[in-house]
């Protein structure tokens, strides 16, 4: 059977799709890159925004038009909350709640054994490792917790074994999940995220680990020390969701575990010890109750902290979440203006960070090709370019290089 795969959403979803890929290939299926050549399609869905769900539905319809014989299985977060609209889409054979790869195989009529853990990730030199799933918090805007359920940590020995497998083919492993800062809470002492990362660094050689999205206030001194003292093993990079710089808005969002002041203190503690530091954040604009004063508080906090990039999202109302009962959202024109202001601020900070790294050494993991160039990811999450045929990088997945700023791009040169 030929199967076409497509993923919407986060790194956890991307990991789940890779697990499905491996399960299907182990059962004798061939994964193809064109739906016209596929007998079936698996679409992994996201429910973070209404735009993501709309794109998913559009893709399913497009698959049916391009290949009227295709059978489509929709899995993932939007599938978990389906009210029948996904199941009614053309050629949808099954809707599978969440990341249940066994149920996907069953829906396709494929005999698949137990999932042994990922051996390889198709992205190239970088792989994702999902360390936990679900979340025990209840942010008022978030439908993911409704779809994924409570937080569940994977066992540490299973993660060590899977990381060791992935390290055979990949130079970097990104630890991902829904709320990775809570890893270990359901396992009991002594397990914490920093204990897991320490274990991985000690037991899995020759690979750089990186944290995906993690709350700033959940990064303890042990993690900071690893980034500071062993940046070649734990990348000095944090993507720390902010969402708002207004305490009043944070309270309405249900993000009770930090304030603007405690977020600032956590970031400043990290930045004082770790350099270079890649620092990103998610920010929601136009949440119910956000006015110009609240938006101004967000702008000021972002201006004053050493962010190197931002992900800015207009608030997206999700059915079933508590935020739908919090009153009207901002006027569309005002929300667009606030989003544009924050995006411009994020771009300015990104440009300043790129410029500051010109002439400096970088630890690069080599990735995809862009024409005659090859892209690479630095320890602080910058993209650098180098000639695809550069003799000092041929046959290698990780190199030390010198960064050179040229306009809005960074280029890598031999040390």
N, C-alpha and C positions, 0 to 999 in steps of 0.2 A: 504493500500500500504506500502510495506517495502522499505525504502530508505537508501542508503549508502552515507555518507558524507565524503569529504576529502578536506583539506585546504592547500594551498601553501601560503607562504609569512608571512606578518606582523601581529601584534596584531589587527590592524583594520580589516584585512581579517578574522581573527579568530572570532572577534566580529560579523562580517557580517554572517559568517556561523552559529553562535549560534542563530542569529535572524531568519535565515531560519529554523533551527532545531525547534525552538519554534513555528514558524508559521505552520510548517508541522505537528508537534505533536498536536497542538491545533485543527488542521483539521482532526485528527484521524489517521494520518500516524504513522508508527513505524520506528524509526531509528535503523538500525542494523549495527554491526561492521564487517560483512563479505559480500563482494559483491555477493558471490554465493547465498546468501539468499535474495538478494534485487531485487525488480522489477525495481528500478530506482536508479541512482546515481546523486549526485550534487557535482561537482568539482569546488572549488573556486580557481581561477588562479591568478598568480602574473606575473608582467612584468618587475621587477627590473633588472633581468639578463637573458641572453639567456639560461643559465643553468636551471633556474627555469622554463622557458617555455618548454624546452626540457623534463624535468621531468614530467611536466603536460601532455604533449602529450603522453609520454610513459605510464603514468598511465591510460589514457583513452583507449589506445590500449589494455593494459593488462586487464582492466575491461571487455572489449568486448570478449577477449579470454577466460577469466575465467567464464563469464556468457553471452553467445551469445544472450540472450533474454533481457539483461539489456538496459534501455533507459537512456542516460546520458545527463545532462544539465551542461554546462560549464558556470560559471559566473565569475565576477571579472575583474581585470585590463587587463589581456591578452585578455579576451573575448571582452572587450570594443574596443580593437584595432585590432580585427580579420580581416584578409584580405581574409578569406575563408578557410584557412588551418585548423582551429579548427573545423569549421562546417563540413568539409569533413572527419574528423576522424570517425572511425567505431562506430556506434550506438549512435552518437551524435544527439539528438532529437532537441536541441535548444541551441543557444548561447545567453546569457543574459549579456548585458553590465553593468559592475559595480555591486553594491550591491543591486540590485532591487529584494528583496525577493518576492514581489507580482508577478513580472514577472516569477520568478522561479516556484512559486506555479501554476501559469497559465499554464506554459509549461508542468507541470506534470499532469494537469487536476484536480488540487486540489482546492476546494472552501476554500479560506482563508480570514479571516476578516482583519481589520486594525491592524497594529502592535502596541501593547500597550506598548512596551518597554520590555527589558529583565527582567525576574523574577529570573533567575538562570543561572549560567554558569557551564558547565559540568566538568570543569577542577578540581573542588574540592574546596579548601579553598580560592582560589584566582579567581577573576573575572575581566574581562575587561569592561570598560565603554567608548564607543566611544563618544567623546564630540564634534567632528567636522569632516568634510570630505573635501577633495580637498585642493588645494594650489594655492596661487596667485603669487608665485615665479616661475622662469623659469630657474632652473639649467639646464645647457646645456646637461648634461648626463641623465636626468631623464625623463622616459616615463610615470611615474605615474601621473604627472600633466596632460598629454595628456589623460589619461584614466579616471581620477577622476574629472577633471574640477576645477573650481574656488573654493576657500575656503568658506565653509558654516558652521556656528556655530549652534549647537543645543540650544534650548531655556533653560535658567537656571532652570526654575521650572520643566521642563520635566526631566532634569538631576538629580535634587534633588529627584524627585519621583522615578526614576529608581534606583538611588544609594540606596535609602532607601529599595527598594525591594531586591536588591542584598545583602545588608548588613544583611538580615535575614538568609542568607545561607552561606555567605563568610566573612572571617576575613580581607581580603585585596581586595581593588578595584584599579585597574590600569587604569588611565585616558589615553586614546589613541586616535589616529586620524592620519591624514596625516601631519599636521603642527599645533600641538596643541598650540604652543606659540602664534599663531595669534587668538586663540579663543576670540570671543567678538568684533573683529574689525568691523564686519558687523552688530553688534547689537547696536553699539554706546555706549557712556558714560552711566554708569560708568564701563562697562563690560570689563574685562581683564582676562587673565588666573588666576592671583593671586586673583582677586575678586571672580571668580568661586570657586577656591579651598577653600578660606576662607568661602564662603557660604556653601559648602559641609561639611566642618569640623564643622561648627556651627549647621547645621541642621540634619546631619546624624551621630548618635552616634555609638560607639562600633565597629568601623572599621578603619583600617589603609588605607590611600590613598597613591598612588605612581604615580609619573609622568612617562610616557613612554618616548620615544625619544623626546627631546625638545632642541631647540637651546640655547647654553650657554648664549648668549647675550640677550635672551628673559626671563631670570630668574631675576625677580626684587627683591628689598629688602624685600618686603612682603613675597615672597616665601622663601627666605633665612631665614627670621625670623621664619617662621613656621617650617622649617626643624631643625633649631637651638633650638627653644623653645618647640616644640611639636612633637618630632620625632616619638612618638607613633601614631600621627594622619597623618602626612605627612612624608613619609619615606625619610631619608637623603641620597638620591640616585639620580644621574643625569646621563642619557645617552644622551650625547651632541655630535651630529655629528661634526666631525672635517673635514674629507675628505682629507685635505692636510695642512701641515704646511708652505707651500710656498705661499706667496701672489700672485705671478705670476700665479700659477696654480689655486688658488681660483678665480682669476679674469676670467680665461679661463673657469672655471666651472660655472660662473655666480652667484657665492655666494658673492654678493656685500655687504651684510649687516654686515660682520665682516672681520677682518684681523687676522693674526696670533697673533698680539699684543693684539687686543681687546678680542679675545678668551682667551688668557692667563690671561688677567686682570679679566675677568668674572670668570674663574675657580679659580684663586688665591683668589678673594674676597669671594667666597663660601667656599673654603677650610680653610680660616682663621677663619671662624665662626662655621663651622659644623664639628663635629667629633663624631663618625666615619662617614666617607663619602664614599659611593660607587660612583665611577666615571668611566663611560664607554664612548667609542667613536667608530664611524664608520670611517674607513680610506679607501680611494680608491687608489690603486697602478696602475701605468702605464697609467695614463690619458695622452691624447695628449699634448705634450710639457713638460712632466716631464722627467728630466734628473737626473743625479747623484746629482747635486747641489740641485735641488728641493727636491729630496728624502731625502737628508741629512738634509734639514731644517725641514722636517717632523719628522725624527728620533730625532733630538735635542729637538724639542718642546715636543714630547712625553716623552723623558727621563726626562725632567725638570718639568713636571706636575704630580700630584698625581693620575694618572690613576690606576684603580684596575682591568680593563680588557679592551680588544680591540676586535672589529670585523673588520677584514681586508679583503677587496675584490679586486681582480684584476678588472680593468675597463672592463665593458661589453658594447660594442657598441649596441645602441638601435635605430632601424629604426625610422625616424621621428624626432629625437632629433637634436639639433644644433651641438652637439659635433662631429657628423659624418663629419662635414665640417672643423674641426679644424686641420686636418693633421694626419699623421700616429701615431699609438700607439707605445709604447715601444716594444723592442725586447722581445719575450716570455721568453727567458731564464733570461734576466735581470729582468723582471717583477716578475717571480717566485722567484728569489733571494731576491728582495726587500720585497715581501710579506712574505717570510720565516723569514727575519730579523725582520720585524715588529711583526709578530706573536710570535716569540721568546721573543721579548721585552715585549709584552703584557702578555705572560705567566709568565715571571719573575716578572713583577709588580703584577700580580694576586697572585703569590706565596708569595711575600713579604707582601701583605695585609692580606692574610690568616694567615700567621705566626704572624703578629702584633696583630691579634685579639685573639690569644690564651690566655686563662685565663680571658677574658673579658666577661661581661654580654651581652646578645643578646636578642632581641625581635623577637621571631620566629613564623612564620606562617607555620603550618604543612601541608605538601602536600602528594605526592605519596609514595608508598612503593617500596623498592628495596630489594627484598629477605626478610630477617628478619629485615631489617632496614626501617626507615621512613625518607624521605627527608623533610627538612624545609628551608625556606627562611628568612634570617635575614633582619633587617631594611636597611643595607647597601649592600644588594643583594648578600650575600654569601649563599652557600648551606652548610647546616650542617646535619649530620646524627645522628639518635638516635635509640635505639632498638624499634621495632614496638610495643612491649608489655611493654614499660617503664611505670610503674604505675603512675608516676607524670604527664604523658602526655595523658593517656588514656581518650578517650571521649572529648578531647579538640582540638580546631583548632588553638589556639594561646597560647604560653607559654613564660615565661621568663626563660632563661637557661644560663649556663656558657659554653663558647666555649673552647674546648680542641683540639689543633693541634696534629695530628698523621700522620706523613709522609705528603702526599699531600692532606689529607682530614681533614675536621673539624668535630668534634663530639660535641654533646650537652649533658650536664649533668645537673641534678637538681641543682638549686641554693641552 
